[in-house]
Amino acid sequence: MINLIKNGQWHTLEDITNKAKLPKPKTNKILEFLANYNFINLDNEHKKAKVTPSLTEFLKENQTS
């Protein structure tokens, strides 16, 4: 799921659901879990999500590992 949105840009929940090829309720549960642990920012009002800056930095640092 994180690989789908790791570029740090906002992605619509519909787009994430389609790319993940998962049912919408399952996608929402995964995104809520990731948001609860501050891996992503979840904007329920505008129905979009993106990775947090700290996770983006972590992914960049560990990309070569």
Secondary structure, DSSP 8 states (H G I E B T S, - for coil): -HHHHTTSS-EEHHHHHHHHTS-HHHHHHHHHHHHHTTSEEEETTTTEEEE-HHHHHHHHHTS--
